[in-house]
Amino acid sequence: MRPVLAVAAVVLAASGCAGTDEPDDAKVAWAGELCAVAASGAAALDRSPPAADPADPAAVRSAVTTYLESVTAGLTAAADGAAALRPSPIAGGDALADRLATAYRGLREPLDAPLAALRADTRPGAALTALAAVVPRITSLVEPDVEPDSEFTRWAERAPRCADMPTLRS
């Protein structure tokens, strides 16, 4: 499972609200938008860390800087996207989107300091130090259990944009 999908699943599992089974295009569309946000966050975290060849410190610095900037920008965009999903037609959806935005910001914040340190430190080993600090954080996320009967998963089942997120579906 992609790391951000795991985060999204943790957040979404906490949204177990009772609801109806009546089809509602607005609810399906909103669930699809939230899945799209989660997919964008997943794409940010799915970027592979760059290869680190200590023989070429300038190339390592450039690659690590680009990698960290890309991941942090992607997580920021996902957090902003989740925060922008208002109003939700799904019971508890606004709180769910807020929790997802908070989760993305929480993933990004530990990456900010290594990126700032890398920008400030021009020593050859700084890029490897920054890379070593962030890769374990990105790759250590675990796949959570998802509550199969939540209000969100009911609507996500019907949203085509959620098809790539099987842990969010019942």
N, C-alpha and C positions, 0 to 999 in steps of 0.2 A: 504494500500500500504506500502511496506517495505520502510524504510527511505532512503536507498541509491537509490532505484528505483526512489523515488521522486526527489532526487538530480540529478540523471541521466536524468530524464525527463525534469527538468528545463534547464539543459545544452543542451540537445538534442532539445528542443523546439526552442532554439535560432538559430538552424541551417537550417532554412527554405530556401533552395536553390532550384531553378527550375532544373529539369533534365528530362531524357528520361525514358520511361517505358520499354525499351528493357531489357530482362533478361541478366544479366552479372554475371557469377559465382564469379568473383573476388569481385564485390561489395556486393553480398549476403554474401560471406564468411567474408569480412571485417566487415559488419554490425553484423554478428554473433559473431565475436571476441569482438566487442565493447559491445554487450549485455552480453557476458560471463564475461567481466571485471565488468560491472555493477552488475551482479549477485553475483560476488565474494565480491564486496563492500557491497551488501545487506546482504550477509551471515554474514559479520563481524558485521554489525549493528543490525542484527536480534538476536544476542545472548542475552538471557535474563540476566538481572542483577542478581547477586547472592542474595540469601536470607541473611538477616543480623540479626543474633541473637546476641544482645549485651552481652549475657551471655558467649559467647565464642569469645572474641576479636581476638585470634590468628587465628581461623577458618575464621572469617570475613576478617581479613587482607589478608590471603592467597587467599580467594575466590575473593576479590575485586582486588587484584593485578593481579591474573590470568585473570580476566575479562577485566581489562583495557589493559593489555599486548596483549590479544587476539584481542580486537577491534582495537587497534592502529596498530598492525602488519597487520591485515586484510585490514585496510584502506591504509596503506603504500603499500601493495602488489597491491591493486586496482589502486592506483595512479601510481605506477610504470608500471603496465600492460597497463593502458591507454596511458601513455607516450611512451611506446614501440610500439604502433600500428602505424607503419610508413612503407611505404608511403600509404596513403589512395587512393583507386581508386574512392572514392565518392567525388564529389565536396564539398569542405569545411570540409572534414573528418578529416584532420590533425588538423585544428583549433578546431574542435569539440572534438577530443581526448585530446588536450591540455586543453580545458576548463573543461573536465571531470576530468583529473588528478589534476587540480587546485582545483576543488570542493572537491575531496577526501582529498587532503592535508589540505584544509580549515576545513574539518570536523575533521581531526585528530589533528591538532595543538592545539585546546582548550583542548584536552585530555592529552597532553604531560605534562603540568604543574601539574595537579592533580596527575598524575602517579609519577612524580618526587617527589612531596611533600610527597606522600604516602611512597615511598621508603626511604625518608630521616627522616620521622617522625615516631617514634616507639610507640608513645602514643596510648592507646587502641582506642580512638575515631577517630584517623586519617583516618582509613579505611571508617568509616561511613561518614566523612566529604568529602572524595574524591568521594565516591559513590554519595552523594547528589549533588556534583558539576557537575558530568558528565551525570547522567541519564536524567535530563531535556534537556540537549543539544542534546542527542541522540534521545529522543522521541518527540522533538518539531518540527521536520521537517513536512512540510505540502505538500500535494499532489498538484502539479501544473497542469496547463492545458498544453497540448502538441499540437503543430501545426500539424495538420493531413496531410498536403501536403508537408512536408519537403523532401529533397532528401534522407536523412537518413531513414525516416520512410518508404519510398517507397521500399527500399532494405531490411529493417528490417522485413517487412511483409513476405518476402520470406525466411528469415533465421530461421531455426528451433530453434536455440539457443535463439531467441528473443520471442519465443512463451509464455514464462512466464512473459513477460513484455508488457502486453496489452496497457499500456499508451504510449508506444513508437511506437505503430503501428497505422496506420490510420484507 
